[in-house]
């Protein structure tokens, strides 16, 4: 069988993997949601992505379109982050400074501290803005 590309929501799925595993390549679909999609479309969990028929691919893509995934989800997350920073909340300021949000910071923040090198931002903590 000739290898073809299976694209759903603009994402190329891995052909040699099982369908639920390759569905997790789409941003916003985890293993639980991938299993739900496969069961609602009546696809066996052991079938490979290569073995899907065109009708099955269309059914899976129609099922995936019911959820907020990929670019739309990324935009929503970006807007949520922007709301937090505009309101000057604790979490928003942590996002702005590139620090961990909800975790212990005394010992367990190595990756955030490592990646924030050139991202440091000065934050004015004063309540009233002087113009």
N, C-alpha and C positions, 0 to 999 in steps of 0.2 A: 504494500500500500504506500502511495506517495505521501511524504510528509507535507502537511499543510500547516498554515499558521492559524491558530484559534485566537481571535481577539474579542475581548468583552470589555466594554467601557474604555476602549483605547489601550488596553493592557494585553500584551501577548502572554498567553498562558504557556507553561512548560508542558511539552507534549508527552514526555516519558513518565510523568508523575500521574498518580491517581487524581480523579476529578476534584475531590474535596481538598486535596493538598494544593493543587494548582490554582484553585479558586482563592486561596489565601494570598496569592500574589497581588490581588486587587486590594488597594488601600481601603480599609473600612470593613473588610470581610475576614473574620477569624475562623477558627475551626468550627465553633458551634454554629455560626451562621452558614458556613459552607455545607455542613451536614444538613441543616434545615433546608437549604436550597436543593440539595440532591434528593432529599426525601420528598419534597413537594413536586419535583419534576419527574420522580420515579426513575432515577438513575442509580444503578448499582454502585455501591461505594468502592468496589474493586476495579471498575473500568478505568482504563487509561484515557487521557485527554485525546490522544490520537484516534481512539476508537469511537469517538462521539460522531453521530450523524449530524447533518446540517439542521434537521428539525430539533434535535436535542440541544444543539448550540443556541438556536434561536429561543428555545424555551428557557434555557439557563440565563441568557442575556435579558429576557423579559422579566425573569424573576429577580435578577440582580438590580434592574432598574427601579424596583420598588423601594430600594434602600438608598440612603444617602452615602455615596462612595466617591472615591478618587478626588477630582478637583473641587467638586462642590463641598465635600467634607473638609478638605484642606482649607477652603475659604472660610467655612464656618468656624473652624478652630482658630484661624488667624483673626477673625473678627472678635471671638471671645477673648483672645489674648489682648487685643487692642482695647476692648472695653475695660478690662482689668487695669491696664496701664493708664488709660485715660482717667479712670476714677481714683487712681493713686492708691489702690488697695495694697495690702501686704504682698499678696501673690503677684500682682501686677509689677510691683517694684522688684520682686525677686526675678521675674521674667526679664525685666529691663536690664538688670545687672548681670544676668547670666548665671544666677545662683540656683541651687536646687529649691524646689517649691515646697514639697511636703515630705521632707525626710530629715533624718538626723544629720547635722552638718559638722559635728565635731570631728568625726572620723570617716564618714561614708560619703563624701562629696568629691571624690578624686576626679571623676570624669568631668563633672561640671567645672571644677576648678582648672582642669587641664585645658578644656575647650574655650574658656572665656578669655584667653590671652589678649586678643586685640579687640575684644567686644566690650571692654569696660566702659561704663557710662556713668557720668556724674549725675546724681539725683539730688535735687533741691528738696529738702524735707520741711522747709518752712511752710507754715499754713497760709499766710497771706502773700500774694504775688505783688511785688513792687514793679510798677511800670515807669 
